[in-house]
């Protein structure tokens, strides 16, 4: 008898919590670059993120959505210089993997349209720099060299970003969203440098979220 009562209580509790909690999966395209005093040469790159989210209904129009995502950010840059004889152009592409923990507050404007905002705590997993040098010699000959290197030691372990966005709920289970993520601290590790480096992430995301 006790087991039946306990099982019934668990079922009732699960049903009650199901009205307030939903688990979902999100995938998004990342369009990223850098901003800050030292980011003049940064260009846009395409990445992605994917993960899970938890929807917690606080009020009929207010929802809290924490998540856990794997995020790949890619951006580039170009510099030109001369060694006194040849003209050298360098194209660099920085690819970084992060573990993201976004925490958002969502406000419904109307049943299908919502605004959201919050903060993302990101932890760098790895970073790789790919570069290609194009050397133009005085006789007009061009020589190209390329390589890649681990860049993790130059990247800060933690990155904090401010999120603002909007979206549309399609049916009951699918959300389509657009988010702007503005980095608040420099992602470059300048602890071994004699000067400060200001390069912060700037990302635009277009994503889709499916609630189970």
C-alpha positions in Angstrom: 0.0 0.0 0.0 2.8 2.4 0.9 4.5 1.7 -2.4 1.4 2.5 -4.3 0.9 5.8 -2.4 4.5 6.7 -3.1 4.3 5.9 -6.8 1.1 8.0 -7.0 2.8 10.9 -5.3 5.7 10.7 -7.6 3.5 10.7 -10.7 1.5 13.7 -9.4 4.7 15.6 -8.6 6.2 14.8 -12.0 3.0 16.0 -13.7 3.0 19.2 -11.7 6.6 20.0 -12.5 6.1 19.2 -16.1 3.8 22.2 -16.3 6.7 24.5 -15.2 9.7 22.8 -16.7 10.6 21.9 -20.3 13.8 20.5 -21.8 14.9 21.6 -25.3 17.7 21.3 -27.8 19.1 24.3 -29.7 21.3 24.7 -32.7 22.5 28.0 -34.2 24.7 29.6 -36.8 27.3 31.9 -35.3 28.5 35.0 -37.2 31.4 36.5 -35.2 34.0 39.1 -35.1 35.8 41.2 -32.5 35.4 44.7 -31.1 37.6 46.8 -28.9 40.5 49.2 -29.2 42.7 46.6 -30.8 40.2 44.9 -33.1 40.4 47.3 -36.1 41.6 44.6 -38.5 39.2 41.9 -37.3 36.8 40.4 -40.0 33.7 38.3 -39.7 33.7 34.5 -39.5 31.1 31.8 -39.5 30.8 29.2 -36.6 28.0 27.3 -34.8 26.7 26.3 -31.4 24.6 23.5 -30.2 23.3 22.3 -26.8 20.4 21.9 -24.4 18.2 24.3 -22.6 15.8 24.3 -19.7 12.6 26.4 -19.7 11.3 27.4 -16.3 8.0 29.3 -16.3 7.9 31.9 -13.6 4.8 33.8 -14.7 2.6 33.4 -17.7 4.7 36.0 -19.6 8.1 35.5 -18.0 10.4 32.5 -18.4 13.9 31.7 -17.3 16.0 29.7 -19.7 19.4 28.4 -18.6 21.4 26.3 -21.1 24.6 24.3 -21.8 26.1 24.7 -25.2 29.2 23.9 -27.2 30.2 27.0 -29.2 32.6 27.3 -32.1 33.7 30.8 -32.9 35.7 31.8 -36.0 37.0 35.1 -37.0 39.8 36.5 -39.2 42.1 39.4 -39.7 44.6 40.8 -42.3 47.8 42.8 -41.9 50.1 44.3 -44.5 53.7 45.3 -43.9 57.1 45.6 -45.6 60.5 44.3 -44.6 62.2 47.0 -46.6 62.4 44.8 -49.8 59.2 42.8 -50.1 55.6 43.5 -49.4 54.0 41.0 -47.1 50.3 40.3 -46.5 49.2 38.0 -43.7 45.7 36.5 -43.5 44.9 35.0 -40.0 41.9 32.9 -39.0 41.3 32.2 -35.3 39.1 29.3 -34.4 38.0 28.8 -30.8 35.9 26.2 -29.0 33.9 27.2 -25.9 31.6 25.6 -23.4 28.8 28.2 -22.9 26.4 28.5 -20.0 23.8 31.1 -21.1 21.1 32.3 -18.6 18.2 34.2 -20.2 15.0 35.9 -19.1 12.3 35.7 -21.7 9.3 38.1 -21.8 6.4 37.3 -24.1 5.0 40.3 -26.0 2.2 38.4 -27.6 1.7 34.6 -27.5 4.0 34.0 -30.5 6.6 36.8 -30.1 9.1 37.3 -27.3 12.1 39.3 -26.2 15.0 37.8 -24.2 18.1 39.0 -22.5 20.7 37.7 -20.1 24.4 36.7 -19.7 26.6 34.0 -21.1 29.5 32.5 -19.1 31.9 30.9 -21.6 34.9 28.6 -20.9 37.6 28.3 -23.5 38.4 24.7 -24.5 40.9 25.2 -27.3 42.1 27.8 -29.8 43.9 27.4 -33.1 45.4 30.1 -35.3 45.7 29.4 -39.1 47.7 31.9 -41.1 48.8 32.4 -44.7 51.6 34.8 -45.7 51.8 36.2 -49.2 55.2 37.8 -50.0 55.5 40.0 -53.1 59.2 40.4 -54.0 60.7 43.4 -55.8 60.7 41.5 -59.1 57.0 40.9 -58.8 57.2 37.2 -57.8 54.8 36.1 -55.1 55.5 33.4 -52.5 52.8 32.0 -50.3 53.4 30.1 -47.0 50.8 28.8 -44.6 50.7 27.0 -41.2 48.6 26.6 -38.1 49.5 26.8 -34.4 47.8 26.2 -31.0 46.7 29.6 -29.6 45.2 28.5 -26.3 47.9 30.1 -24.2 47.0 33.5 -25.6 43.3 33.2 -24.9 41.6 33.8 -21.5 40.0 30.8 -19.9 36.7 32.6 -19.2 34.7 35.0 -21.3 31.5 36.8 -20.2 29.0 38.1 -22.7 25.8 40.1 -22.6 22.9 38.6 -24.6 19.9 40.4 -26.2 17.5 38.8 -28.6 14.1 38.2 -30.0 12.2 35.2 -31.3 9.0 33.6 -32.6 7.4 30.5 -31.1 6.1 28.2 -33.9 3.4 25.8 -32.7 4.1 24.7 -29.1 7.5 23.1 -29.5 9.7 25.2 -31.9 11.3 28.6 -31.3 13.2 30.5 -34.0 15.4 33.2 -32.5 18.0 35.8 -33.2 20.6 36.8 -30.6 23.3 39.4 -30.3 26.1 38.5 -27.9 28.4 41.3 -26.8 31.6 40.3 -25.0 32.3 42.2 -21.8 36.0 41.3 -21.3 38.9 40.9 -23.6 39.3 37.3 -24.8 43.1 37.8 -25.3 45.4 36.8 -22.4 47.8 39.7 -21.9 49.2 38.6 -18.5 52.7 38.2 -20.0 52.5 41.4 -22.0 53.6 44.8 -20.9 50.4 46.4 -22.3 46.7 45.9 -22.2 44.9 44.2 -25.2 41.3 45.0 -25.8 39.7 42.5 -28.2 36.2 41.3 -27.2 33.8 38.9 -28.9 30.9 40.1 -30.9 28.5 37.5 -32.2 25.2 37.3 -34.0 23.3 34.0 -33.8 20.4 32.7 -35.8 19.0 29.6 -34.1 16.2 27.1 -33.7 15.1 25.5 -30.4 13.0 22.4 -30.1 11.2 21.7 -26.8 10.5 18.1 -25.9 
